[in-house]
Amino acid sequence: MALRRVHFIAIGGTGMGSLAGLLKARGVLVTGSDRQLYPPMSTALERWQIPVSEGFAPAHVLAERPDLVVIGNAVRADNPEARAAIEAGIPYLSFSDALYRHAIDGKHPVVVSGTHGKTTVTSLIATLLLETGREPSFLVGGIAGNFDTSFREAPGEHFVVEGDEYDTAFFDKTPKFLHYGARTLVLTSVEFDHADIYRDLEHVKDAFRTLVAQMPRDGVIVAALERETVREVVKDAPCRVVGYGLDPRGPAEWGVCDVETGASGTQLVVTRDGREVAEAQLPLYGRFNLENALGALATAVELSVPVTEAAAALGTFRGVKRRQEIRGEADGVTVIDDFAHHPTAVRGTIAAVRERFPGRRLIAVFEPRSNTSRRTVFQRDYAEAFGAADRAIVAEPPPGPIYSATGEVTDLLSAAMLADDLRARGVDAAAIDGVDAIVEAIVREHRPGDVVLVMSNGAFDDIWDKLLARLREER
């Protein structure tokens, strides 16, 4: 039966909202509900004219019965709207199963997995396939600059999708990335994260091993083989493994050399088995982005794109919103928005911004908002991650209980202790409670040429626009 009406519970997630947009573009009547929305997905849903109800209520699914209810993984088992749909016998699916059944099935699934870089690599692969005439479909956890959207449905044979290791739904505790039927799998990194569902790094590696084990024999895994944890996860793969890494003399097939950065980005030479095979210009900075670009290029070549074409297409990439995105400049201060929240991502983002703005004072502002970052698990790691900043401002973590399937959470991150540790390392640092207070602190001390890097995986009370507005007042 063709879908006529679909309702999304917790529609504000990037994946949920993107699938909602894809179905709406097909002509399906789509509705949704959520507690809180923030850009870029809030503005995207508004642009797609998808009505969203605030809060969760049985009437949202009972007043006008949908053909399907899609339940996001942020929804708990006691959600009144989800319970009403299930008890009323309305067909329901997790986001992951709905995505596969109603979008991916029948295509060649290219699944991008890993602790870091999934959104950027997914967007890069989609861009390389598009720019070389392959007409890919994709769904990504952000707004891809080359498409100005987070999804695309097209006639090409490939569907490129971001594969998250987080669990699927309250009624399905398997990782989401197991549901997409990967034929080509990209594995960027394997580190400990999602402390609410994973006990430790070994538990995380087990999830990735399961993903690797279900690959078809005629599939391929494109893996960051310079990373020991990645090598451990893929060593018993049932299919071919193609490696990439920045060292042309390392364990990987794909590498880079002659890397130079400048005002327009990063120039590099791509190597394969130690031989120079293409030159590329990447409008991005930093080691992580080089790795991301190389992994995307290696994947495109596995999908039959000539290496010279793929390398040339790298220069067309326009980034992803909330990934080192310049939000504006005021009174000589550049304000950047980035999604980084894991200490490895924080360290890599700071290094990339340093490359992009050499010689300028870097003020790093961090909101520990994610389930894992609000715990003590990375307390010491964050102190190392911010070491290259000139000044660090740590927001007080938001109050409230922390959901956990691995046991009660009693040890919470201390912003004050993190600031003390940073000062002991020679970094000017402060813990400040509240966005308005952070903004005023930056405005008081700012100098022309400063770069303010704000890192948060949430709305952060719109700190970017508030800071730019106050800086304009100072002119």
N, C-alpha and C positions, 0 to 999 in steps of 0.2 A: 504494500500500500504506500502510495506517495505521501510524504509528509506535507501537511497543510499548516499546522500550528505546532510550534515547539516552545517550551518554556525552560529557561535556564535559572537554576537556583545557585546563587553566588556568581552572577554573571560578570562581576568586575575583574576577575582574574584575567591575565593576558590571554591565556589559552581559551578560556570559556568565552570571553568577549569576541575573540577572533573567530571561533567556530560559529558563534551567533551571527557575526557579520557575513561569514561565508554562506550560511543558510539563507539569510535575508537577501543576499544578492541573487540567490536562485529563485526568489519569489515566495519563500516560506514566510508565514506570519510568525514573527519571533517576539517574545516578551522575556523579561528577566526580573530578578529581584536581588538585592544585596543590602548590606548594612551601610557601607561607605564606598564611594567611588573617588578615584583621583586620576589625574592625567598620567599617561596619555590615553588610557582606556576610556575614561569618562568622556573625554572630548570625542573619541572615535565612535563610541556608542551613540552619542548625540548626533554626530555627522551622519551615521548610518540610519538614523531615525528609528532606533530600537527603544521602545518605552521600558523604563526600569522603575520598579516599585521599591520604595525604601523600607527596609526591614523584611521579615519573613512572616507570612500569614497563610493559613489554609485557603483563604479566598483566592489567593493568587493562582492556585491550580484547580480550584473547584468551581469558581464562578463561570469560567469558560474552559471546558475540558480540552487540554491539548492532546495531540496525537502522541507526543513524547515529552518527557521531562528529563533534562540533562542535569545531573547532580554533581557539583564541583567537589574537589577534595578538601576544600575548606569547610564543608558542611558536616556537622556532627550528627550522630545518630538520633539525638533528641530534637533536631530541627523541626519545628511544627509544620513547615511547608513540605519538607521531604516526607515526613510521616503521613501527612494527609494524602499525598500523591500515591504512596505505596499502599496505604490502607484502602484507597478508593479503586485500586486495581489499574491505575493509569500506567502505561508502559514507561519504564525509566531505564536510563543507562548512565554509567559514569562518563565523564568528559572523554576519557581515553577511548572507551569502546564506541562512543558516539562518533568521535573523530574518525576512527578506523572504518566503521561500518558505513558512514554517510559521506566520507570524503576520500580516504586513502585507498580503500579496497578497489582493486582493479588497476592501480598504478604500481610503479616501482618505488617502494618506500626507501627514502634516504634518511636515516635517523641519526641525528647529531646528539651524542651523549657526552657526559663528563661533568665534573664538579664546576669547572669554569669554562667560559667562552662559548657556551651553546648558542646563545642568541646571535652573537656576532658571526660565528661560523655558519649557522643556518642561513643568515641573511647573505653572507658572502657566496655560499654555494648557489643559492637561488639567483643572485646577481650574475654570477659567471655563466650559469646555464641560460639565463635570459639573454645576456649580451652576446652569446655565441649561437643564438637562434634555436634553443631547445624548448622554449615555452613551458617552463616548469610551473607546477602548482606548489604552494608552500603554506606553512603556518608557523609563526615564530612568536616568541614571547616578548615582543617589542614592536615598535613602528620602524620598519626598514626604510631607510632614506631613499633608496632607488625606486621604491614602489609607493611610498607615502601611506603604507598600510601594513597590517600584520598578517594578512592572508592574501592568497591569490588562487583562483581556480582557472586552469588553462588546459589546452588540448595536449600538451606534451606528455611523455610517458612517465615522468618523475614527479613524485610528491616529496618535498623536502620538509622535514618536521623536527622540531626540537624535542628530544627525548629526555624527560626528567626522571630522576631516580626516586622522587617522592612518591608516597603511596597513592593509590588510585581513588579510593572513596572509602567511606566508613563501612561499606559492605564488601569491599575488595581491598585487602591490604597489600597486594602485590605492587611493585613499582610500575609507574605509568609507562616507562619505556618498553616494557614487555608486551604491550598491547598493539604495537604499530606494525608488526610483521616485517622488521628490517631485512632488506636484501643487501643494502649497502649501509654499513654502520661506521660512524665516526666516533672515536673515543679520544677526547682532548686531555683528560686528567682524571685522577681518582684520589680524592682527599676526604678526610672526615668532615661531614656537614650534616645538617638535619638531625641535630641531637635529640629531637622529639621523637624520632622513629628509629634511629640507628644507635646502637650501644657504643660502638667504637669503629675504628677504621676497618678492622677485619669484617665487621658486619656490612659495611659499605661495599667492600671488595666482593663479598659473597653475592650481593645484588648484581654487580656488574658481571661477575662470572656467570650468573644465570642468564643474563642477556647475551653474552658471548656464546654460551653453550647452545642456545636456541637458534643460532644463525644457520641458514641452509648451507649445504656443502658447496653450492655454486655461488654463494655470496662472497662479499669481501669486507674486511674491516680495515679502515684507515686509522691508524693509531699513533699517538705521540710517544714513540718508543724510547725517547730519551728519559722518560719518567719511569722509575723503577716500579711503581705501583701499577702503571699501565702494562708494563711487560709481564708482571705477575698475573694480571687478569686475563691477558690474551694468550698465554703460553700454551694452553690446551685447546685453542680455537679449532672448530671443525672445518673452517674455511681458510682461504688465503688471507694473510695479514700484510698490509702495506704500511711501512713506517715512515714517519716524518719527524724532523727535529732540526734545530737551527745549526747544529754542528755538521758540516759536510763530511767530516771524518768519523761521525758517530755511528750508532747501531742502525740508523734509519736509511731507507732508500732515498728519501727526499731531504734536501738540505738547502742552505743558503750561504752565500759568501758575498764579499765586497759590499757590505751594508753601510749606507751613508744616510744621514738625516739632514733635512733642510727645511726651508720655510714651507714647501709644498708637500712634505711628508717624508717617506722613506724610500730610497732607491736600493735595489738589491739584485743579485744574480741568483737564479734558481739552479740548484744542482740535482742530478739524479745519478746515483751510484758513483758520486765523486766527479761527474762530468758536468760542465756548465751547459744548460739546455735552454735558458731563456733569461731575458732581463725584464724587470718589472718596476713600476712606480706605484707605491702604495700610499694613498692619502691618509695614513694612520701612523701612529708612533708607538714605540714600546715593544719589548720582547714578546709579551703576550699577544699583541696584535700581529706581529710577524709570524708567530706560531699559528695563530688562527688563519691567517692568509695562506700559509703554506699547506695547512691541513685542507683548506677549501680547494686550493689548486690541485692537490693530489687526488682529492675526491672527484673533481671535475674530469681529470684525466682518466680515472677509472670509469667514468660515465661516457667515455669516448670523445671528450673534447681534446683537440690537439693542444699540447703544452704551451705553444707560443700564443695561441688564441686565448687560453685561460689566463696566462700571465698578462697579456695586454688588457684583458677585461678587468683585472684587479684595479687598474687605474680609474675605473668608472665608479668604484664603490663610494657611496655617500654616507656610510655609517648607519647607526641605529640611535634612535632617540634614547636619552638617558645613559648613553655610553660615551663618556667624555664629550658630552654635548655642550657647546658654548651657549649659555642662555642669554648672555648680553654683556655689555661693557658700559660702565658709568664711572665718571670721575677718575678715569685711568685704571680702573680695576676690572679685570675679566672674571666673570662668574661662570663656573663649569658645573654641570650636573652629571653625576655618575652613579650607577646602580651598585657599586662595590660595597660588600658588607662582610665577606669572608676575609680573614687577614691576608691570605695569598693574593686575593684580588685587590685589596687595599694597597698592598706593597707594589703590585704591578701597575696599578693606575697612577700612583704617585710617581713612579719611575717614568711612565709614558708622558705625563704632563710636564715633568722636568725636561724631557727631551724636546717637547713641543715648544716650551717657553724657557729656553736657557737663560740663566742669569737673573731671572725675575724671582721675587720673594713669593714663596708658595705657602698659603694658609690652607691647611686641610681641616675640613669640618666633617665630623662623623656622627651619624645617628645610629646607635646600636639598637636596632628595631626588630631584627629577625629573631625567630625562636632561639637559634643557636647563639647569636651575638649577645643576647641578654643574659647568658649564663657565664660562669667563670671559665668555661672550657678553653677559651682563647684569650684569657686575660693577659698572659705574658706574650703571646704571639702578636697581639695588637701593639704592644710596646715596641716590638721590633719592626712591625709593618709601617709605623709612622716615622721611622728614624730618618728618612730623607726629606721630611717636611721642615720648613723654617719655623712654622707655628702650627700647633694642633689644638683644635677645640673639640672637646668631646661632650655631646649632649647627654643629659641624664636619661637613662633608659626609660621608656614609658612604663607607668605602673600597671598593675594587674597581674593575674595568674598567668603562668606559662604552660600551655598544653604540652603534655608529654605522655608517650606510650611506653617510655623506658624507665619510669619511676618518678617519684615526687621531686620537684626542682626546689632546692633550698639554697644553693650557692649561686648568687647573682653577680653579674659583672658590676664592678665599682668604677664609675667614671672618675671619681676623685683619685682612686689608687692608680688608674691608668695614667692620669695627668701627672701624678707624682713620679711614676716610673719613667715617663717620657722626659720630665725635667732632669731626672738623674742621668739620663742618657744625653743631655745637652740640648734637648728640643724644648723650645718655649711652648708651654702647654697649659691648658686650663680646662676644668670641667665646669660647664655652665648649664643651668637649668632653664629651659624655655627658649623658643625660637626668637622672640622679641629681644631677649637679653643677649643672645648670640649676635643678632644683627647689630645691636647698639655697640657691642664690644668691637666688632669688625669696623664699623663706621668710625668709632673714636680713634682707632689706631692705624687706619689704612694709609697707604702711600701710593702715589702714582706708579703703575707698573705691577702692582700686586696681582696675583692670580689666586682666586678663592675656589678651591675644589671641594664641592659638597658631595658627600657620599652617603646615600641612603637608599634602601629598597622600598621606601614608602613615600607618602605625600609630604612629610616633614613640614607640615603646616605652611606650605608654599614659601619656604625660606628664600628661594631664589628670587622671586619677584619682589618680596619684601625688602631684601637686601639691595637689589637694583634700584628700587624706588627711593630708599633712604639715601643711597649714594648720589642719586640725581639731585636730591635736595641739598646736598653738600656743595654742589658746584658754585 
